[in-house]
Amino acid sequence: MEKTIGRPVVSGRVFSELKQFLSQGPDKVQVQDDRAIAAWFMGTKGENLDMVKNLVSRVIEETLYSRAELFPGDPVYITQEVKASAPYQQAKLEITEKSNSLLDILNRYSVPFSSLRYQGHMTWDVTLPSVLGYLAGMLQNQNNVTPQAAPATTLLEIMAANDIAQMAGFSIRPLIDEHDDSRDDHQLHAWSHITCDGTVANIESVWAARELKFMPLGIRYALETDPQWQAASKKLKLNDGQLLAQVSAWQLLNLCQDEILGLPGKISQLTGTEESAVWKQLGSHYSLNAKGMSFFTQRYLLPENIHTPAIIVPSSKHYSWVKSTSLLGMGGGQSGLSEAQLTDINVIQDDALLNIYVDHEGRVDTTLLQRVLDTCKAHKKPVLMNVAVVGSTEEGAVDPVEALLAIRDAYRQDSSDPFDYSIHTDAAWGGYFMACIRRPFEMNEATQSTEMFTNQSSWFRDSVYQSMCRIHQCDSVTIDPHKMGYMPYPAGSLTYRNENIINLLGFTAPYISSGGQEEGISTRNIGDSGIEGSKPGAAASAVFLSHQVIRPDQRGYGDLINQSMLNSKLFYLYMATLDCVFPEDKFRVEMLHPLPQVLENHKPELVRLLWETKATKEMLINSAEVVECLRAISGDQNIVDYVFIDKQDDSEARTSELNNQLFNQLSVKPGEEVGDDQIFVSMTTFHRADYGNTFIDSLANRVYPSGVTVDAVPCIRSVILDPWAIYTHTAGQTSPFNFFTDIFFPKLRDAVNGLCEAG
């Protein structure tokens, strides 16, 4: 495999210090006590105030002390005389008054995400290490667009992004890349970087997939027209032995990713040109970025009756996928197509976004997916990318990644009629759940264990586990630290399985170019590959420090997220058993994921276990039968969806009204103060045009009277991120206090009953 063109720019001194720092490593002792998690956060009631004050003060003091100690001979401007002046004192007073006003506004009108009363959107408290890392980076104001503006935080970004990639199972090229005779230099390495969010990461992944798909056609055009390349035109062969210049455009559009990215290396050998020069020539003259879609359509697609390329997404997709194709000028596709229309080339021939409906649990319908792919292949409609969602926004569903990989592998076996495409995993939400199954590893660790994952201590069903442990076999993945990584915004990430793909995405302007040859460390285009320009080094600092303290494996984030998973399972069971515990309530509840029949038949036992005995975590996890039951219930991750129905009026109109009224009551609107005794939920609506008949009918048939057909179903949504709800404490109390049963659910029931009574 040809090496990625990198730019080593880091001094030997920094190299030495980093090497020493990493050799120390984080504490490798298995986290045995859940109370360690208590030190990772500021506290839902601000319990860690003293520690936070000390740590934050130290960050500020050390940053300002370093300013004083740097260049000791330089003069100062802000003297005691300046500080004593009236203008200075007035400015100081104004800063104090205005900042106090801002704090008052934020404290009164912000949603209290850190409270256990908040069981709404995909956000909760942020880890204390990430806050300290962000603050330290923010005070330095480094810009990770180039190492020239961020020599420290650029390295932190590489290390943090590599750590995310390793959590998912990808092989990385270590930041400190020392020669090792035992290492396989032909092994593929991943490339990862921090983005502002998952939306930008997803858009970039589509851009990369499109550039990759058309790169062989760009090479063919160069062979046809550029005298410098003619030496290769009669010698450049594909892996099957055919000359690239002689195969059809359709065949070139269906080469596999690794073969495409190996072509510049072959051209380099045939022409005697440096591979870096080949990549530069391709990017500046023959890529889709350079020539535009219209050129390739006119020259290569239309003569062979090749239709508009498309990406294929499940209907549980995030809205960023519609943005992706729209921003790239491909169009957002059609919504509400029937399954027959989705497999009719006359209907979909111009669509760049094909929406595959999901099953009753919110996972992509692989049978329909196969039919749509067969249609695309039969009628020459190139597929740029097939997206698997791991942790859908509304349901927390995990698509069967292993099935999607198997479908593509089956197409690859047919060498006589090639059909290939990239597979991207959108794990913006669900990526950090990998920590629950990831065996311990260390930051910047070059070697990968052959057994990276285990499902022994997680709450995942085997089908979910099988999907998640195959993410590293996909071509790219989006994972957001600012979601289940419990970190401040903005911090997303994008990882490519084959690092060479970044050579398709670079637009290096002179003022951000880097030079120099320092052994060992390379920034590998971290700033100029991708969509973003200026970006905060603070985000990289936040991810780096949080990962240093809370490892993204079973010892750290795995332990934390497992706690939230358990809470989500119990939240689900409390909700599903309300009818047995409180039969006098004026409402009933339908869960998006119904209680399995075997548990439905044993609701009285569940009630005794959950509401009367108030089982502790230890009681639950020490029972193999209970553990298996908990794994079987609710969704794939930690999102719980449920619908309230008025017992006196279960019509579609009343159900919609009731759930909307509840959401309005249990949310914070701009300009309104947070209520003194409020709880919080979120809400979504499932539309038939988006999700298809199977998903909607499965839910609607339980929510509405028999025979009613609806186009949409409203749903209250709770994303359970906190790790403490079932064993908190009140003042002076040492026994566990269940926040769900003692505070949240009583207030939720009061709210719904009140709305039902009001009609």
N, C-alpha and C positions, 0 to 999 in steps of 0.2 A: 504494500500500500504506500502511495506517495505521501510524504509528510505535508501537512498544512503549512502554507506560507505564513510565518509568524514574524513578530518584530520584538526581539529581545531588547529591552530598554532599561533593565533594572541594574543598579550598581551592585558590585560584589559585596559591599558592606551590608546592603539591605538583604542580599541573598544569604549572607552568613547569619544575620540576626533572625531571619525567618526560619532558617534551618534549625537554629538553636531553639526557637520558640516552639516549632512544631514537634521537635524531638521530645519535649516535655509532655505533650499530649494532654487531653482532659482526663479527669478521674475515671479510671476504668472499672471502678467498683460498681457492681450491679445495684441499682436503686431498689432497696428492699422496703423502705418505709414511705407510704404515700404522703407523709407529712413533709417530705422534701419538696413536694410540689408547692407547699405553702410559701416557700422562700422564692419561688420563681415569679410570683405576681405581687402587685402592690396591695392586693386584698380587696374583697368586695365591699368591705366597710373601712378601707384604709388602714387595716391593722398593721401594715408594715411601714407606717409613716416614718419612724425613727431610722430604719435601715435605708429607706428611699432618700430621706433628707441627707444622710451621711454620704451615700453613694453619688447622688446628684451633685452635692456640694464638692465632692472630690473631683468629679469630672470637670466642673467649672473652674475650680481652683487650679488643677493641674494644667488645664488649657491656658489660663491666664498667666500662671507662673512661667510656663514655657515661653510665652511672649516676652516676659521680662528677662529671662535668662538668655534668649537668643540675641546674638549681636550685642553683647554687653556694652560696647563702646558707643552705641548709637544714642543720640539725645532723645529726651521725652518731650511731649507737648503738653499732656494733661498734668500740669504741676499742681501743687497745693494752692497756689495763687489762683490758677484757673478754676479749681474746684470751689474756691471761696467767692468767686465772682457772682454777681446777681444774675447774669444771663444763664450761667451754668446751673445755679440753684433753681431758677425758674424752669429750665428744661428738665431737670431732675424731678421736680415736683409734678410737671406735666406727665412725664413718663410713668411716675408712680400712680397718679390719679387715673390716667387712661388705661393702664394695665389692670388696675383694680376693677375698673368698670368692665373691661373685657372679661376678666375672670368671673365677675358676677353674672354677666350675660351667658357665658358658657356653662356655668354651673347650674343656672336656673332653667335654661332652654335646651340644653343638649340631652340627647337620649342617654340614659345611664346604662350603657352596654355592660359595664362591669358588674352590675347588680344581679343577684340570683333571681330577681323578679323579671329580668329580661329574658324571655324565651321566644325571640322573634327571628330577626334576620341572621345572615351569616357573619356575625361579628360578636365578639365578647371582649374581655380584657386583653391587654398585651403583656407579653413577658417582660419582667424587669430588665433582664440582660438586653433585650432588643431596644428598650427605651434608653438605656445607658449608651448602647452602641450608636443609636440614632443621634442622641444628644451630642456625643463626642464627635461624631462625623459632621453633624450640622454646624457645630462651632468652628470647625476647620473649613467648612464650605467648599469641599472638593468637588470637582466636576468630572465624572467618569467618562466623559466623551473622549478623553485622551489621557494617557499617562503623564503628559506634560502638565496637566492641570490636576492630576490626582495620582501621584506616584505611589501613595500608600493604599488608598481605597480601591484603586484598580486591582491591586493584588488581593485585597480582601474580597472583591467581587468575584475574581476567578476562583478563589478558595471556597467561598460560600456557594457559588453556582455549581462548582464541582461536587460539593457535598450533597446538594440537592440531587444531582445526577446519580451519585453513588447510592443515595437512599433508594432511588428507583431501580437500581441494579445495573446502571450503565458503567462501562469501563472508561475511566478518565485518564487523560495525560496529566500526571502530577505537575503542580506548579513548579516544584523543585524536581526537575527531570534528570536525575543522576543516571549515568549509564549503568546498566545491569546486564551482564553477559547472559544471564538466564532468562531475560525477558524476551518475549516474542515481539520483535520490532514490526511485524506485519499485522499485528492485532489492530482492529479498528478501535479508535477512541472517540468518545463523545465530545461535544462542545456545548457549553451552557453559559448563559449570561442572565443577569438580573434585568428585568424590564419593569416598567411602571405598574403594569397590571396584566391580568390574563387576556384582556381584550387585545392589547397591542401584541402580546405574544401569539395569540391565535391569528391575527392579521398577518404577522410576519411569517408564520408557518405556511399560510396559503401562498404568500408571495414567494417564499423559498420553493415550495412544491411546483409552482408555475414556472419559475426560472429553470428548475431542474428538468421538468418535462420537456421544455423546448431547447435545452442545451444541445442535444444531439443534432437537431435541425440547424442550429447556429453553426455547429462544426461542419455539417454537410455544406452549408452555404459558403463557409470559408474555403473548404476544399474545392468548391466549384469555381470560385472567383478570385482567390488571393494567391498570387504567384509564390509567395513565401511558404504556402502550405501545400503546394502541388507535389512536393517530394513525398508527402504522406498520403496523398489522395489514392494512390494505387497500392498502398501497403497497410493502411489503418484498418485493422480487422476487429470485428466484434468478438465476443467470447465464443460464439458458435462457429467462427471461422469465416463468416461472410464479410466482404468489404463494406465498410460503412457507406461509402459513396454510391453503392449499388443497391442498397435495400430501400424499401418504400418508406415514405414519411410515416405511415401508420406503424410500421415496425419500429422506427426510431422513437416514436412517441410511447412505445411500450417496452423500453429497456428498463431493467431494474436499477434502483438508485446507485448501488455500489459500482455497477458496471459503468454507468454514466460518469460518476465522479472519478473513475480511473482513466477515462479517455485522455485528459490533458497530459498525464504521465506517459501514456503511449505516444502521443504526438511529440512530446519532448524528446523521447528516445529516437523517434524516426527522423526528426528534423535537426537534432543537435541543438535545440533551443532550450534555455532554462525553463523549467516548468512554471516558475513564477511569471516569466514573460508570456507563456502560452495562456495562463489564466488572465493576465492583464489584457492581452489581445482579444480574448473571447469576451471578457466583460465590457470592454470599451467599444468593440466593433460588431460583434456577432451574437450577443445575447439578446433575449427578449427585452431586457432593460434598455439595451442600446437601439434595437431595431423597431420595437413596438409590435403589438399584437396584429395590427392590420397587415404589416409586411409578411409575417409568417402565414397568416390566413390566406392571403392572396397567392403567395408563392408555393405553399405546400399543402394547406388543408383543402382548399376548394378544388384543386385538380384531382384529388383522390376522394372527393365527397366526404370529407371528415367533418363531423359536426362540432359545435361549440364544446370546449372542455368544461368539466363540472367537478365540483366537490360533492361528496355524499355525506349527509349528516343525519343523525337520528332526530326525531321530532322533540326529544328532550333537550335539544341543543340550547346553548346560551345565545342571546341575541347578537353577540359579537360575530357569529358566523355569517349572519346576513350582512352585517357591516363589512366583513372581510371581502366578500365578492362584490359588494356595491362599491367600496372604495377603490378596488382594483379595476373598476370599469367593466366587470363581468355581468353585473345584474344580480338581484336578490332572489330570483326564481319565483315560482308560483306557489301559493298556499292552497290547501283544501283540495288537492287533486285526489281522485279515487285511486285505488290500487291498480285498476285497469289503465287509468291514464298515466300512472307512473311507469308503466311498462309499455307505453305506446310511444315510439320514437317520434311520431308526428306531433305529439303533444310536448315532449320534453327536449326536442332537438336543439332548441336555442337556450335552454335553462342552464345556468351555471351553478345553481344550488338545488340539489335534489333532496327532498325531505322524506326520510323513511320512517314510517309510523312505528310505534312501540307496542310491546305487549301489555298485559294488564298490570304488570309491576313496574312499567316505565323503562324497560330495557328494549333495545332495538330489535325489531322483528327480523331475524336473520334469514328467514325464508323469503320475505319480501325483498330484503337487501340482495339476496342472490339473484332473484328475478330481475331486479333493476340493473344489476351489474351485467347479467347475461344480455339484456337489451342493449346496453351501452356497447358491449363487445360486438354483438351481431351487427350493429348499425354504425360502427366506427364513431362512437362518441367517447373521446378520451376522458379518463377519470384521473384528475390530479391527485385527489386525496380522499380517503375514507376515514371519517372521524369517529372514534370511539369515545364516549363520555364516561369518565370515572368519577362519579359524584355529581349528578345533575343538579342544577340550581334549585329546582322546585321539589324534587323527590329524593335526592341523594342516591339515585339509581346508578348501578355500575353495569355498563354494557359488557357482553361476553367477549372480551378481547381475544381469548384463545380461539373462538369461533371465527372472528374476523380475520385473524392471521391464517387460519386453516383455509378459509375461502380463497384468500389471495395465493396461498401456496398451491392450491389446486389449479388455479389459472397458470401459475408459473410452470407447472409440470407439462403443459401443452406447448412444446417448443415449436410445433408447426403453425400455431396460430397465437402469437404472443399477446398477452394482455396484462398490464402491470400498472401499479399506482402506489403512492405512499400511504402509509397508515399513521395517523396522528392521534394521540391520546389527549383529550382535553380533561386533564386532572387538576384544573385550577383549584377546585374545591377539594377533591378527594386525594390529591397527591400525597399530602402529609400523613394520610392514613397508612401509607406504606411503612411508616415507622413502627406500626403495631406488629408487623410481620418481618421486619428487617433485623437480621442478626447483627450483633454489635460490630462496628467498624470504626476506624479512626479517620479524622480529616486528612486529606491529601494522601490517602493510602493507595498505593499503586496496584497491589495485588487484590484480586477479588476471590472470595471463597466460592467454591463450586456449589455450595448450599447457602445461598444468601438469605433465603426466606424460610420461615416456619410459621405455621398457623396454631401452634400449641397454646399460646396465651392470648389470642385475640378473640373478638366477638364476631368474626366474620364467618358466614356460611362458606362451605368449601367452594361453591361456584364463584363467590366474590373473591376469595383468596386466589383461585386459579387465574382469574382475570388480572388481578393486581400484580401477581408475581411474573407476569409476561409483558408488562409495560415496556421493559427494556428491550424487547424484541421489536417494538414499533420504531418508526423512523424519527419521530419527534414527540415531545410531550410538553404540555403547559402545566406548571405547578406554581401556585401562589403562596409565598410565605405569609402574606398579609391576610390570608384566610385561616386555614387550620394550623398555620405556623404561629398564630397568635402574635403577629408582629404589626408595627405601625404601617400605615399607608405612606408611600406607594412601594410595594415590593411584590412583583410577579417574577416569573422565570420561564425561560424556554430552553429546552435541551434538544440537540440533534444527535442522533445515534452515530452518524458519520461526520466527523469534524470538517471534512473537506467542503461541505456544502456552504460554509460561510464565505468561501471565495466567490460565490455567486452574488453575494449581498453587499459587498463593500463599495462605498463611494468615498474614497479617501481624497479629501481636499488638502492642498498644500499646508494650510495652517494647522491641520490636525495630524499630519504625517509624523511618523516616529522613525528614528534611526538608531544606529549603534549595534554593537555585537557583544553582549555580555553573556557569558556562559551560564546556562542552567535555567533561567527564568524567561518566559516569553509571554507577552500580553495577548498574543494570538487574536489580534483584531477586535479586542473586547469593546472598543468604543465606536469603531466606524462600521461594524457589521450589524445590521438591524435597522429598525425604523427610527428609533429615538436619536436625538442629537444630545444636547445637554441633559444630564441626569445626575441625581444627587448621590455622591459618595456615601452620604449618611445612610441610605437604604442598604448598601452593601455592608457597612459597619454594623447595622442592626442585625442583619441575618447572620453575619459572621459570629458576633458575640453570643447571640442566642444559641447558635449551634455549638459553640465552644462549651457552653454551660449545660445545655439541654440537647444531648445528642439526638439526631434524627434516626434513631433506631429503638429497639425495645427498652433500652435503659432510660431514655429521656422522653422524647415526644411520644414514643409508643406507650409508655406508662400513662402519660397525661391524657392522650386521646382515648386510650382504653377506658379511663375513668368516665370521660364524656360519653363514650359509647354505652357503657353500663347505665348511666343516667338516662340516656335517650330510650333505652329498652324499658326501663322502669317507668319513665314518663308515659310511654306508649301503653304499658299495662295498666297504669292508674287511669288513663283516659278510657281504655277499652273496658274497664270494669266499673265505671261510674254507675251504669244502669243497675248493677246488682247491689252496690253499696248505698245508693241514693235513689231508690225507685220512685220517690215522691217528686223528683225533679221534673220540671215542665218541658224538658227537652230530651232528645236522645242524640247519640253521637255515632257517626259512621267513620271508620278509619279508612284511609286510602288503601292501606294493606290490612285486610280483615284478619282477625284472630284465627289462627289455624283451628280447624274443627275439633281436634283433640283437646285443645285448650279451652275452646268454647264449651265443651262438654264438662269441663272441670273448673268453671268460673268460681263456684263456692270455695274451692281449695285455694284458688288464686287470691280471692278476697281475704281469706284468713291469713295467708302468707304476707300479703302486701299491706293491708289496711289494719288488721288486728294484731298480728304478731310484729308488724313493722320490721321485717327481716333486714338485718344489716348486710353490708357488702360481704363480710366474711361468711355469713350464713349462706349466702347465695353462691359464691364461687367455690365453696367447699362441697357442693352437691353437683355431681356430674350430670344428673338428670335435669336440674335447674339450669345449668350452663347450656346444655343442648337445647332446652326450650327457649332460652333467651337468644341463642344464635338464630333460631328459626323464625323469630317474630320481627315485626316492623320492617323497615326498608333496609337497604344495603349498607347505609352508613348512619348518620346521626340526625336525620331530618324526619320529623313526624308530621304528617298531614292528616287533618280531620275536619269533618263537616258537622255543624250543629243543625238539628232539625226540630222545629217547634212541634210538640206532640198534638197541639190543637189545629195546626195548619201545616201540612207537609208539602204544600204546593211548591212549584219551581219559583214562583215570584216571592213567596214568603221566605223560603230558604235562602235565596239570594239576599233579600232584605235583612234577615236576621244576622247572617255572617258579615255583611258589610257594616251593619250597625255595631256589631261587636268589635270589629277591627277599628272602626272610628273611635270607639270608646277606649280601647286598649292600645292606643298609639299616640304619639306626640306630633302635633301639627306645628308648622312654622309659626312662631309668634306666641305660642301657648306654653305656659310653664308646666313642668312635670307635676302630676298630681301627687298629693301627700301620701296616698295609700294605693298607688297604681301598680298594675302588672302590665306586661307588654307581650304582644304576639305580632306576627306578620300575616299577610294574606296573599293568596294567588288565585288565579282562575284558570282552569283547564278548558281549552277550546277544542272542539271536535276537529276543526279545520287544521289545527296544529298536531294533535295527538292521534287522530284516527279513531275508528269505531271500537276496536277492541278495548283500548284503555278507557275511553269515555263510557262505553256501555257497562263495563265491569263496575265502575264506580257509581254511575247514574242509576243502575238497576237496584242498588242498595240504598241510595239516598232518596229517590222519588217513588211515588206510587207505581204499581205495575202498569206497563203500557205507555208510560210517559217517555217521549223522545225529546232530548234537549241538545242544544248546541254547545252548552258550556256548563261547568260545575264549579261553584265557588268553594274555596278551601282555606281554612285557617292553617297556618304553617308555623311550626316551632322548630328552630334549629338549636339543639342542645349541646352547647360547648363547655359549660362549666363542669368541673370535676368534683364538686363538693356538695351538691344539693341534698343528697340523701344522708349526709352525716355532718351537718353543721352543728353549732352550739349556740345556746342563748347565754346571757350573762349569768355567771354563777352555776351553770349547768355543765356537767361532765358527760352525761349520756348523750348518744346521738340524737339529733333533732332533724326530722325529715322536712326539708323546706317545701317539697312538693305537696305532701299530704297536710302539712300544718299551716301553710301560708298560700302557696300558689293556687292549688285546686279549690280551696274554699272561696277564694276571691273570684276565680274564674266561674265557678258555679253561681255565685251571687250575681255576677254580671249577666250571664246568659238567662238565668231565671228572671231577673228583673226585666230584661228585654222581652221575654216571652209574656210576662204578665202585662207589660205595657202594650203588647200587640203591635 
